[in-house]
Amino acid sequence: MTLGLRGDELERLRVAVAARLGLHFDDTKLDDLDAVAAKRLGALRHVPAGVWLGRVEAGDPEELAFLAERLTVGETYFFRNGNDLRAFAEVVVPARLAARDGERRLRFLSAGCSSGEEPYTLAMLLQDAPGLAGWDVSVRGVDVNPAALERARAGRYGEWSLRQTSAEARARFFEGTDREFTVRPAVRAMVSFDQRNLVAEDPALWTPGAYDAIFCRNVTMYFAPEVSRRVVDRIAASLAPGGFLFLGHAETLRGVSGRFHLRHSHDTFYYQLRGAGEDAVSGAVAPRRAPAAAPPLAAAPADPGWPEAIRAASARVAAITGGASAPGHSATPPPPGGPLQLAAALDLARQERYADALALLAARPLEAETDPDALLLRAVVLASSGDPAGAEAACARVLALDELSAEAHYVMALCREHARDAEGARNQDHYALYLDPTFALPRLHLGLMAQRAGEREKARGELSRALALLAGEDASRVLLLGGGFSRDALAELCRAELRAAGGEP
């Protein structure tokens, strides 16, 4: 139920907030947006809603500040997400020291810094970094919320903000009592704060090559996809060559940008800008899925044979292979080229006619080396035919073209397990899950590996999550990567393994 605006006015506000602040409000959150509007209109008293909306649409600074203060989420604390911070201190800072040795200057940005805990934390870590004596080092914090920035500049915090701060760090970096802690002057001198809107054109913020690393954690998740792409493009342009980007754990550049390498250390993921001589990869293209109107695999009878499953999911296979419908079985494959041939090769693989499938893929040599979908299918066929080394090589080619392919990382995990590299297999599964948290098959694989290793509690957790994800798993992905099993069969496998691990499906 709306409180302050008519339906058309509320839609105007939603559009204006997205355009001016980058914040996306879906239909389930419109009441929150309307409540903020009602509060503002109540304070303005005699200003008509249409006049106020015009101010917001025009980018009035006072109105945007009011909205930013009430619509942005400011939950943060010192030393948050310790794995990110260890990667920063032990990987990023040494790398940037080496890169900037001639200049002896480092610049870091905390974008969406809220009340300042993150940029101050970075400054504290930099005070402990070896080799920085005599360097010019600074951290810049920016946020659209003026009230949060006022608290950041004051540098005073309560116990809750220090809940992950060790006693040693409290003593070294803070002054004050148990009720209020003030950041020490040596740390505050390294940090500056500015009110900036990440969505707006702002050459002074996005100076080319200015920053060695940017933290933009839990910010882009609130943006519409096109806004995220624009902001990440600005981030990429403002990073020095080889600079680093940290996002929140629920955020990924998959479907957003192909200008970064994905890095993994210290049990966390982050990004490094590609070098000047490296082309952007296809990660900027949104992951392909079948149209929503395509029939899901689960609508077919339980555990259908693969020929029937291929036909039932043909529209979804067509989405992977470019938009055409998959053919039925044919003694004579279609002529080389086009999505029909990939679908036919998948059909042959599901009949265990691996040599025929590989021959069909080899008939299109150019695409076989440059098309990630063709290479991924080749990897699946090679793995199914007992050639994990060949499959791993094909996956490596996929990842050279699209480093953010969750599917290629998953197939790589299967290859690593076959090579008896359990740790490598787990790492590849975790890559796949970071890139696509809805991907059920890596969860299932992790659960099966844990079960075989006797790690029953871990197996129960992974298998339970896999079972929950399978209901919504993309049908074409089940068809391509499910190892010959339908969605129902994979779900039953999860249940059986859960029971064997002492769990309840």
PLY file of the C-alpha trace (Angstrom):
ply
format ascii 1.0
element vertex 505
property float x
property float y
property float z
element edge 504
property int vertex1
property int vertex2
end_header
0.00 0.00 0.00
1.43 3.38 -1.00
1.73 6.14 1.57
2.74 9.33 -0.20
2.71 8.97 -3.99
0.32 7.78 -6.66
1.39 4.79 -8.71
2.65 6.88 -11.64
4.50 9.22 -9.28
6.13 6.31 -7.48
7.31 4.95 -10.83
8.80 8.37 -11.64
10.68 8.27 -8.34
11.93 4.74 -8.97
13.28 5.76 -12.38
14.85 8.95 -11.00
16.55 7.13 -8.11
17.98 4.57 -10.55
19.22 7.30 -12.89
20.63 9.64 -10.25
21.85 7.22 -7.55
22.05 3.95 -9.45
19.84 2.22 -6.89
17.43 -0.39 -8.21
14.12 -0.94 -6.42
12.05 -3.89 -7.58
8.33 -4.14 -6.97
8.79 -5.79 -3.57
10.63 -2.72 -2.25
8.39 0.03 -3.55
6.68 0.50 -0.19
10.09 1.36 1.32
10.68 3.91 -1.41
7.21 5.36 -0.93
7.73 5.66 2.84
10.86 7.75 2.26
8.97 9.96 -0.20
6.13 10.43 2.29
8.59 11.46 5.00
10.21 14.03 2.72
6.93 15.46 1.47
5.71 15.70 5.06
8.81 17.71 5.98
8.41 19.99 2.96
4.72 20.43 3.83
3.31 22.55 0.99
5.53 21.34 -1.88
3.43 19.28 -4.32
4.65 15.77 -5.10
5.12 16.65 -8.78
7.35 19.62 -7.97
9.47 17.53 -5.58
9.81 14.75 -8.15
10.99 17.32 -10.67
13.74 18.36 -8.27
14.85 14.75 -7.84
14.80 14.15 -11.58
16.89 17.27 -12.13
19.50 16.06 -9.63
18.91 18.62 -6.89
21.83 18.06 -4.44
19.74 18.54 -1.30
17.09 16.07 -2.41
19.63 13.49 -3.56
21.45 13.79 -0.24
18.17 13.17 1.62
17.39 10.10 -0.48
20.94 8.73 -0.31
21.00 8.94 3.46
17.78 6.94 3.76
18.04 4.50 0.87
21.64 3.29 1.12
22.69 0.46 3.43
25.51 1.55 5.73
26.26 -1.60 7.75
30.03 -1.95 8.11
32.76 -2.44 10.71
36.53 -2.46 11.07
38.51 -5.40 9.64
35.44 -6.78 7.90
35.98 -9.84 5.65
39.44 -10.72 6.91
40.29 -12.92 3.92
39.99 -9.91 1.60
42.23 -7.90 3.91
44.89 -10.61 4.09
44.92 -10.80 0.29
45.27 -7.01 0.20
48.17 -6.97 2.65
50.02 -10.04 1.37
49.34 -9.95 -2.40
48.13 -6.54 -3.51
50.42 -4.24 -1.54
53.65 -6.11 -2.42
52.61 -6.24 -6.09
51.90 -2.52 -6.19
55.12 -1.71 -4.33
57.04 -3.46 -7.08
55.02 -1.77 -9.83
55.37 1.74 -8.33
58.99 1.50 -7.19
60.03 4.38 -9.45
57.29 6.70 -8.20
57.18 5.60 -4.54
53.52 6.55 -4.34
50.42 4.44 -3.72
46.76 5.46 -3.97
43.78 3.42 -2.80
40.04 4.06 -3.12
37.18 2.87 -0.92
34.10 3.41 -3.09
30.89 3.41 -1.06
32.86 3.82 2.17
29.82 4.62 4.35
30.95 5.76 7.81
34.64 5.15 7.12
35.52 1.86 8.77
36.83 0.33 5.53
39.24 3.10 4.45
40.58 3.43 7.99
41.12 -0.34 8.09
43.13 -0.15 4.85
45.25 2.63 6.33
45.92 0.53 9.43
47.05 -2.39 7.28
49.28 -0.09 5.24
50.95 1.16 8.42
52.09 -2.42 9.01
53.19 -3.08 5.42
56.95 -3.61 5.08
58.86 -1.45 2.64
56.62 1.63 2.74
58.95 3.88 4.71
59.42 7.10 2.77
56.51 6.40 0.41
53.58 8.72 -0.26
50.58 6.52 0.60
46.95 7.60 0.90
43.44 6.14 1.02
40.43 7.98 -0.35
36.93 7.20 0.87
33.90 8.30 -1.14
30.19 7.92 -0.54
26.97 9.54 -1.68
25.61 9.76 1.86
26.67 13.05 3.53
25.60 11.98 7.02
27.76 8.86 6.84
30.73 10.92 5.66
30.30 13.30 8.60
30.66 10.33 10.96
33.67 9.09 8.97
35.50 12.42 9.23
34.87 12.54 12.99
36.58 9.15 13.31
34.63 8.20 16.44
33.07 4.75 16.79
31.26 2.56 19.28
32.02 -0.97 20.40
29.86 -2.51 17.65
32.06 -1.08 14.90
35.10 -2.73 16.52
33.58 -6.15 17.00
36.15 -7.79 14.72
39.08 -5.68 15.90
41.72 -7.42 18.03
42.82 -6.05 21.39
46.24 -5.31 19.90
44.74 -3.32 17.00
42.49 -1.40 19.41
45.48 -0.37 21.48
47.60 0.63 18.48
45.08 2.42 16.28
42.42 3.86 18.63
42.16 6.21 21.56
39.30 6.41 24.04
37.21 4.43 26.48
35.15 1.28 26.24
32.14 3.31 25.07
33.76 5.42 22.35
36.87 4.86 20.29
38.60 7.52 18.18
40.96 6.65 15.32
44.46 7.85 16.11
45.79 10.89 14.20
48.51 8.92 12.36
45.84 6.76 10.72
43.42 9.61 10.07
46.17 11.57 8.34
46.36 8.88 5.65
42.64 9.01 4.80
40.49 11.62 3.08
36.73 11.63 2.52
34.64 13.12 -0.28
30.96 13.10 -1.13
30.82 11.52 -4.57
28.15 9.79 -6.62
29.57 6.70 -8.33
26.84 6.89 -10.96
27.55 10.46 -12.05
30.14 11.53 -14.59
33.02 12.66 -12.38
36.43 13.09 -14.04
37.99 14.22 -10.75
37.07 10.90 -9.13
37.86 8.64 -12.07
41.25 10.01 -13.11
42.82 7.51 -15.54
45.34 5.22 -13.87
44.99 6.94 -10.49
44.43 4.02 -8.13
46.45 0.95 -7.22
43.45 -0.87 -5.75
39.77 -0.10 -5.36
37.45 -1.60 -2.78
33.85 -1.43 -3.98
32.31 -4.07 -1.73
28.56 -4.59 -1.48
27.80 -1.59 -3.69
27.14 -2.83 -7.21
24.67 -5.43 -5.89
22.20 -2.55 -5.44
22.67 -1.24 -8.98
20.75 -2.13 -12.11
22.92 -4.21 -14.50
23.54 -1.39 -16.95
24.58 0.92 -14.09
26.98 -1.73 -12.78
28.60 -1.99 -16.18
29.11 1.77 -16.40
30.58 1.99 -12.91
32.92 -0.96 -13.46
34.08 0.58 -16.75
35.01 3.74 -14.82
36.77 1.68 -12.18
38.79 -0.12 -14.84
39.79 3.15 -16.49
40.88 4.67 -13.16
43.02 1.71 -12.07
46.73 1.69 -12.82
47.86 -1.16 -15.11
47.75 -4.33 -13.03
45.63 -2.65 -10.34
43.21 -4.62 -8.19
39.48 -4.56 -7.50
37.68 -6.07 -4.51
33.91 -6.65 -4.67
31.56 -8.04 -2.06
31.30 -11.80 -1.69
27.86 -11.78 -3.32
29.10 -9.77 -6.31
30.84 -10.88 -9.49
31.95 -9.37 -12.78
30.39 -12.24 -14.72
28.13 -10.61 -17.26
29.48 -7.18 -16.29
33.07 -6.78 -17.53
35.77 -8.73 -19.32
38.57 -6.29 -18.47
39.81 -8.13 -15.38
41.52 -11.37 -14.44
39.83 -13.30 -11.64
42.28 -13.96 -8.78
41.97 -16.39 -5.88
44.07 -16.50 -2.71
43.53 -16.49 1.04
40.16 -18.23 0.47
38.72 -15.22 -1.31
38.19 -13.93 -4.85
39.19 -10.56 -6.26
40.13 -9.05 -9.62
43.21 -7.67 -11.33
43.05 -5.33 -14.30
44.29 -6.88 -17.52
47.53 -5.54 -18.94
47.66 -2.99 -21.76
48.48 -5.68 -24.32
45.67 -8.03 -23.25
42.29 -7.94 -24.94
39.14 -7.93 -22.86
37.47 -11.32 -22.73
33.86 -12.28 -23.23
32.94 -11.97 -19.55
31.15 -8.75 -20.42
28.52 -10.79 -22.21
25.79 -11.93 -19.86
25.73 -15.70 -19.26
23.51 -17.29 -21.86
20.36 -19.02 -20.76
17.32 -20.30 -22.55
14.30 -18.05 -22.94
11.94 -18.11 -19.99
9.22 -19.51 -22.24
11.26 -22.61 -23.07
9.91 -25.80 -21.46
11.91 -26.81 -18.38
13.43 -30.27 -18.27
11.47 -31.05 -15.12
8.24 -30.85 -17.14
9.25 -34.01 -18.99
8.47 -37.45 -17.52
10.77 -38.46 -14.69
14.18 -39.77 -15.76
13.61 -39.65 -19.53
16.20 -41.14 -21.83
18.69 -38.69 -23.22
17.17 -38.61 -26.74
13.86 -37.56 -25.21
15.58 -35.12 -22.88
17.36 -33.54 -25.84
14.09 -33.00 -27.63
12.33 -31.75 -24.47
15.06 -29.20 -23.81
15.79 -28.34 -27.43
14.91 -24.70 -26.98
17.33 -24.46 -24.08
20.09 -26.20 -26.00
19.43 -23.76 -28.83
20.07 -20.90 -26.38
23.52 -22.29 -25.59
24.28 -22.82 -29.26
22.99 -19.57 -30.61
19.23 -19.63 -30.81
18.23 -22.43 -33.20
16.30 -25.55 -32.26
18.22 -28.76 -31.70
17.60 -31.46 -34.31
16.41 -34.94 -33.63
18.65 -37.95 -34.27
19.87 -38.20 -37.81
22.06 -40.72 -39.55
23.49 -37.89 -41.64
24.73 -34.91 -39.63
23.90 -31.47 -40.94
26.54 -29.66 -42.95
29.36 -28.04 -40.98
28.68 -24.76 -39.23
25.98 -23.18 -37.15
24.16 -23.98 -33.92
22.45 -27.05 -35.39
25.81 -28.78 -35.59
26.62 -28.18 -31.92
23.22 -29.55 -30.94
23.80 -32.57 -33.18
27.22 -33.16 -31.57
25.60 -33.03 -28.13
22.99 -35.50 -29.33
25.75 -37.89 -30.49
27.57 -37.56 -27.18
24.43 -38.51 -25.26
24.26 -41.66 -27.39
27.90 -42.33 -26.35
28.99 -41.90 -29.97
31.97 -39.85 -28.86
34.13 -40.33 -31.94
31.27 -39.17 -34.17
30.65 -36.15 -31.92
34.33 -35.17 -32.01
34.43 -35.61 -35.79
31.40 -33.35 -36.13
33.03 -30.69 -33.97
36.29 -31.00 -35.91
34.39 -30.19 -39.12
34.24 -26.55 -37.97
37.91 -25.91 -37.06
37.72 -22.12 -36.76
34.76 -22.16 -34.37
36.28 -25.09 -32.50
39.16 -22.84 -31.42
37.34 -19.53 -30.93
33.80 -20.37 -29.80
33.59 -20.99 -26.01
30.40 -23.05 -26.43
31.98 -25.36 -29.01
35.09 -25.73 -26.86
33.04 -26.46 -23.75
31.08 -29.13 -25.60
34.35 -30.59 -26.86
35.64 -30.70 -23.26
32.50 -32.52 -22.12
32.77 -35.05 -24.97
36.46 -35.66 -24.27
35.82 -36.13 -20.56
32.96 -38.53 -21.27
35.09 -40.53 -23.71
37.87 -41.08 -21.17
40.29 -38.33 -22.23
40.47 -36.01 -19.18
43.77 -34.50 -20.32
42.17 -33.48 -23.62
39.13 -32.20 -21.76
41.30 -30.11 -19.47
43.13 -28.62 -22.46
39.79 -27.70 -24.04
38.66 -26.10 -20.76
41.87 -24.09 -20.64
41.01 -22.74 -24.09
37.51 -21.79 -22.91
38.96 -19.95 -19.93
41.46 -18.15 -22.15
38.47 -16.81 -24.06
36.10 -16.36 -21.11
37.81 -16.46 -17.74
34.47 -16.10 -15.99
32.87 -19.26 -17.40
31.44 -21.09 -14.39
30.75 -24.14 -16.58
34.35 -24.45 -17.74
35.62 -24.24 -14.16
33.20 -27.04 -13.21
34.41 -29.35 -16.00
37.97 -28.49 -14.98
37.07 -29.62 -11.45
36.02 -33.03 -12.82
39.31 -33.28 -14.70
41.32 -32.35 -11.61
39.54 -35.01 -9.57
40.33 -37.60 -12.24
43.99 -36.55 -11.95
43.72 -37.23 -8.18
44.17 -33.55 -7.40
41.37 -33.19 -4.84
42.45 -29.73 -3.72
42.59 -28.50 -7.31
39.15 -29.97 -7.95
37.70 -28.20 -4.92
39.29 -24.91 -5.97
37.76 -25.15 -9.44
34.35 -25.97 -7.97
34.64 -22.90 -5.73
35.54 -20.77 -8.75
32.36 -22.00 -10.46
30.24 -21.26 -7.40
31.68 -17.80 -6.90
30.88 -16.99 -10.52
27.38 -18.48 -10.33
26.04 -19.22 -6.83
22.94 -20.87 -8.37
25.02 -23.58 -10.09
23.95 -26.90 -8.50
26.49 -29.28 -10.07
29.64 -27.96 -8.33
27.79 -28.26 -5.01
26.91 -31.85 -5.86
30.51 -32.59 -6.87
31.86 -31.09 -3.63
29.36 -33.17 -1.65
30.34 -36.40 -3.42
34.04 -35.72 -2.90
33.47 -34.97 0.79
31.46 -38.18 1.12
34.25 -40.22 -0.46
36.76 -38.55 1.87
34.70 -39.50 4.91
33.80 -35.87 5.70
30.18 -36.60 6.46
29.19 -33.25 7.97
30.66 -31.34 5.02
29.03 -33.79 2.62
25.62 -33.22 4.21
25.95 -29.46 3.88
27.02 -29.51 0.24
24.48 -32.14 -0.81
21.64 -30.29 0.92
22.54 -27.09 -0.91
22.88 -28.97 -4.20
19.44 -30.53 -3.77
17.88 -27.11 -3.13
19.60 -25.61 -6.19
18.72 -28.45 -8.56
15.05 -27.46 -8.64
15.96 -24.20 -10.36
18.99 -25.37 -12.32
19.05 -24.39 -15.97
17.79 -27.32 -18.07
20.35 -26.87 -20.84
23.14 -26.96 -18.27
21.79 -30.21 -16.82
21.63 -31.58 -20.34
25.18 -30.57 -21.19
26.94 -31.20 -17.88
24.74 -33.66 -16.00
26.76 -36.72 -16.99
23.81 -38.46 -18.62
21.43 -37.90 -15.72
18.17 -35.95 -15.81
17.35 -33.35 -13.18
15.16 -35.90 -11.34
17.93 -38.50 -11.37
20.47 -35.99 -10.03
18.04 -35.01 -7.27
17.56 -38.66 -6.34
21.34 -39.11 -6.30
21.55 -36.18 -3.86
18.90 -37.71 -1.62
20.58 -41.13 -1.62
23.99 -39.65 -0.78
22.42 -37.46 1.90
20.90 -40.52 3.55
24.25 -42.34 3.32
25.90 -39.35 5.03
23.39 -39.50 7.87
21.27 -36.59 6.69
17.60 -36.11 5.89
16.72 -35.14 2.30
0 1
1 2
2 3
3 4
4 5
5 6
6 7
7 8
8 9
9 10
10 11
11 12
12 13
13 14
14 15
15 16
16 17
17 18
18 19
19 20
20 21
21 22
22 23
23 24
24 25
25 26
26 27
27 28
28 29
29 30
30 31
31 32
32 33
33 34
34 35
35 36
36 37
37 38
38 39
39 40
40 41
41 42
42 43
43 44
44 45
45 46
46 47
47 48
48 49
49 50
50 51
51 52
52 53
53 54
54 55
55 56
56 57
57 58
58 59
59 60
60 61
61 62
62 63
63 64
64 65
65 66
66 67
67 68
68 69
69 70
70 71
71 72
72 73
73 74
74 75
75 76
76 77
77 78
78 79
79 80
80 81
81 82
82 83
83 84
84 85
85 86
86 87
87 88
88 89
89 90
90 91
91 92
92 93
93 94
94 95
95 96
96 97
97 98
98 99
99 100
100 101
101 102
102 103
103 104
104 105
105 106
106 107
107 108
108 109
109 110
110 111
111 112
112 113
113 114
114 115
115 116
116 117
117 118
118 119
119 120
120 121
121 122
122 123
123 124
124 125
125 126
126 127
127 128
128 129
129 130
130 131
131 132
132 133
133 134
134 135
135 136
136 137
137 138
138 139
139 140
140 141
141 142
142 143
143 144
144 145
145 146
146 147
147 148
148 149
149 150
150 151
151 152
152 153
153 154
154 155
155 156
156 157
157 158
158 159
159 160
160 161
161 162
162 163
163 164
164 165
165 166
166 167
167 168
168 169
169 170
170 171
171 172
172 173
173 174
174 175
175 176
176 177
177 178
178 179
179 180
180 181
181 182
182 183
183 184
184 185
185 186
186 187
187 188
188 189
189 190
190 191
191 192
192 193
193 194
194 195
195 196
196 197
197 198
198 199
199 200
200 201
201 202
202 203
203 204
204 205
205 206
206 207
207 208
208 209
209 210
210 211
211 212
212 213
213 214
214 215
215 216
216 217
217 218
218 219
219 220
220 221
221 222
222 223
223 224
224 225
225 226
226 227
227 228
228 229
229 230
230 231
231 232
232 233
233 234
234 235
235 236
236 237
237 238
238 239
239 240
240 241
241 242
242 243
243 244
244 245
245 246
246 247
247 248
248 249
249 250
250 251
251 252
252 253
253 254
254 255
255 256
256 257
257 258
258 259
259 260
260 261
261 262
262 263
263 264
264 265
265 266
266 267
267 268
268 269
269 270
270 271
271 272
272 273
273 274
274 275
275 276
276 277
277 278
278 279
279 280
280 281
281 282
282 283
283 284
284 285
285 286
286 287
287 288
288 289
289 290
290 291
291 292
292 293
293 294
294 295
295 296
296 297
297 298
298 299
299 300
300 301
301 302
302 303
303 304
304 305
305 306
306 307
307 308
308 309
309 310
310 311
311 312
312 313
313 314
314 315
315 316
316 317
317 318
318 319
319 320
320 321
321 322
322 323
323 324
324 325
325 326
326 327
327 328
328 329
329 330
330 331
331 332
332 333
333 334
334 335
335 336
336 337
337 338
338 339
339 340
340 341
341 342
342 343
343 344
344 345
345 346
346 347
347 348
348 349
349 350
350 351
351 352
352 353
353 354
354 355
355 356
356 357
357 358
358 359
359 360
360 361
361 362
362 363
363 364
364 365
365 366
366 367
367 368
368 369
369 370
370 371
371 372
372 373
373 374
374 375
375 376
376 377
377 378
378 379
379 380
380 381
381 382
382 383
383 384
384 385
385 386
386 387
387 388
388 389
389 390
390 391
391 392
392 393
393 394
394 395
395 396
396 397
397 398
398 399
399 400
400 401
401 402
402 403
403 404
404 405
405 406
406 407
407 408
408 409
409 410
410 411
411 412
412 413
413 414
414 415
415 416
416 417
417 418
418 419
419 420
420 421
421 422
422 423
423 424
424 425
425 426
426 427
427 428
428 429
429 430
430 431
431 432
432 433
433 434
434 435
435 436
436 437
437 438
438 439
439 440
440 441
441 442
442 443
443 444
444 445
445 446
446 447
447 448
448 449
449 450
450 451
451 452
452 453
453 454
454 455
455 456
456 457
457 458
458 459
459 460
460 461
461 462
462 463
463 464
464 465
465 466
466 467
467 468
468 469
469 470
470 471
471 472
472 473
473 474
474 475
475 476
476 477
477 478
478 479
479 480
480 481
481 482
482 483
483 484
484 485
485 486
486 487
487 488
488 489
489 490
490 491
491 492
492 493
493 494
494 495
495 496
496 497
497 498
498 499
499 500
500 501
501 502
502 503
503 504
